[in-house]
Every structure is written in C-alpha cells, then in structure tokens.
Amino acid sequence: MSKLKVGVIGAGGIASKLHLPEMATVKEAEVVVLAGRRESRLKTLCGKFDVPRWTQSYDEVIADPDLDAVIVALPHPLHVKYGLMALEAGKHVHMQKPLSTSLEEAEQFVQAAENSDRTVLALPFVARPHIHAARKLIAEGRLGQVSSAHSRFSHGGPEVYYATIGQILEEEPEDELWFFDAEKADVGALFDMGVYAIATLVTILGSVSQVTCRMSTVAKPTTLEDTASLILEFAGGVLGTAETGWCDGARTYGFSVHGTEGKLVNPSLTSNLVHYRPTSQVDEDAPLSETLVDTSAWPDVHSHQHWIDCILAGKQPSLSSARTARHVTEIMLRGLESAREGRTVHVLSCVDGAMPQ
C-alpha cells in the first residue's frame, strides 16, 4: 500500500520540535510539502527532515489534490481558519493546540469535523497509556469515591522553549517572541500550557461545569498572563485544580487524583502512574501501599502515529477529539472571564454533548 501524503502548514517552533520529528517515524505516511513564511526556515527544515517540497502559500497546500492530510501548525488565532479549509478540501486534519481563542470558532470546527468523514485529531494528545490506566482504575472504583484532582503543566517560558528551537532551525535567538505579543498571540500561558493541565483532568474526570480562575503576570515582558490557577468543578461535586505558567524554570508536567480509598499519582516529567492505598483505616501514620500501575495494555505511540492509525482504520480518535478540544477551549475562555470579573463562571459545553442553543 502506498504511503499517505501529508502537508504541514506552519514552519515554526512546533513544527520543527514536534510535528516533523514525529512524522519522520511514521512508516505509513510521509510529509511531502511544508508551508511557511520564511524561506530560510523552509529550506533548513526540508533538509533536516527530507521533505521534498516547500511553499510560502498555505492555500497551495490545502488545495493540493495529491495530499491526503494536513497538519495545522500555525499560531493560535489561525488554527480554525485553516482547519476548516482543510476539511472542506477533503483532507484529514491534525490540529495544533489550543483549538481556538474563540468559542464560536471552536464550535464551528466541531460541527465541520463531525459532519465530515475525515479523521480529525486535536491536540493536546491525551491518549497516553497512563491516562488510559487512570480512567480504567477510576471506572472500576479502585479509588473509592473520587473527591479531587490536581494537574500542573508549566515551564520556564517561550524564550527557553525557543532557545531549543533556535538550535533546530539554526537561527540566532529572537529578541521579540510572538508569544509575548498580545495582538499576535491573543492569549498567554493559560492557553499555551494550561491547555495540557485542563485537558488531562477533563480526559480523566469528564466535563467541567464551573470554573474559577486567577491569573498574574509575574516575570515575563508581556501584558498577557504568565501564571494561572483554576478551580474546576466536575460532575458529582468533584473538584479539580489546574495550574500553569511560564515561570517554572524546573518544569512540571504531572497530575494526581484523590479518592476515599486511594490516590493515583503521575510523577512530574514521567509517564508513570503510581497507585497509593492506605494499609490501615484507623492508624493515620501507617505506611501506604504503593504500586506502579501496569500500563502495557495500551499502545505507547505519539499523536501522529495515532492519527495515521485512525485514518487507516477509518475512525476518529476516542480521546483527543475536536469535541474535547472545544470543551477545553471553553473552560479556558471562561477562565479568562472569571479572572477578569472576579467570579465563578458556568461552562455550557460538555465532552459528550453539543453546545446549548
């Protein structure tokens, strides 16, 4: 069988660090064209990742009849515009996070995706083995009644991220980054890194009904937030906290879920999952039982391999879907509203249902 032909639109940091390296490992597909603004970057990336053709026209990639699929790797505000164009052109779509900075756009994309027979994967990619395992243990009642959860995804900021990108692109570091420009980025650390923390909790616990958020600009040269904390209320009264920011030089990526009979912990910067249980119900000083959860029942693949596998199987990703991305987008937008107005805000969408009319 011939390989699926894929085009990438966007030749910046995320394409160079994530999309192109991961696609290079997918045997069933190949990137045949890369689109971007800077000729120097296009030539560098095409050389590094054996992409045979480049163009400075995004529209040219979308319209190419020989392409089966498109990866949207553009800045936040452009995601839905080109995702919709790709779907309309009959392409499968791999969508960079966050889905959008507009709830109306996000809903428009969900409707288009669900009315199409094309496979759509929307980042963040949450179909990881340890997240699957956490969902299973909770569904089996292994934690008892779940009461709360916590997730934090944060790093040292865009300038640290782009120091690595500069090495890949063979460029000198830029003095001004679009992430810090409110007019270009539209949103700050909440949408950049908080999206991971929120998507993780939503995938494990389900839909959020209310959000309370506080944001701050602590250290970065921007009018956007560089630090944010959210309290999320889930069905049944479960409370979650999601933390994020650009001021965490040591990086934190992990989560925990707490219940009446135990807890699950994903240690930061790992894909492990640890199940803790009490050994005594009457002695609070008794040691905890600690078990490393076996996650081998689920394939440990990256998002691009999962996307291609779903395309070949003629199905949609079960977890990293457009609908989940839309719900996460609304949570973040309601978070901005909550922080701005100093109040708790209701979330209207859910993972399993459509937006109310």
Secondary structure, DSSP 8 states (H G I E B T S, - for coil): ---EEEEEE--SHHIIIIIHHHHTT-TTEEEEEEE-S-HHHHHHHHHHHT---EES-HHHHHH-TT-SEEEE-S-GGGHHHHHHHHHHTT-EEEE-SS--S-HHHHHHHHHHHHTSSS-EEESS----HHHHHHHHHHHTTTTSSEEEEEEEEE-S-HHHHHHHHHHHHT----SS-GGG-HHHHSS-HIIIIIHHHHHHHHHHH--EEEEEEEEE--SSSSSS-SEEEEEEEEGGG-EEEEEEES--TT-EEEEEEEETTEEEEE-TTS---EEEEES-SS-TTS-EEEEE---TTS----HHHHHHHHHHHT---SSS-HHHHHHHHHHHHHHHHHHHHTS-EE----SSS----
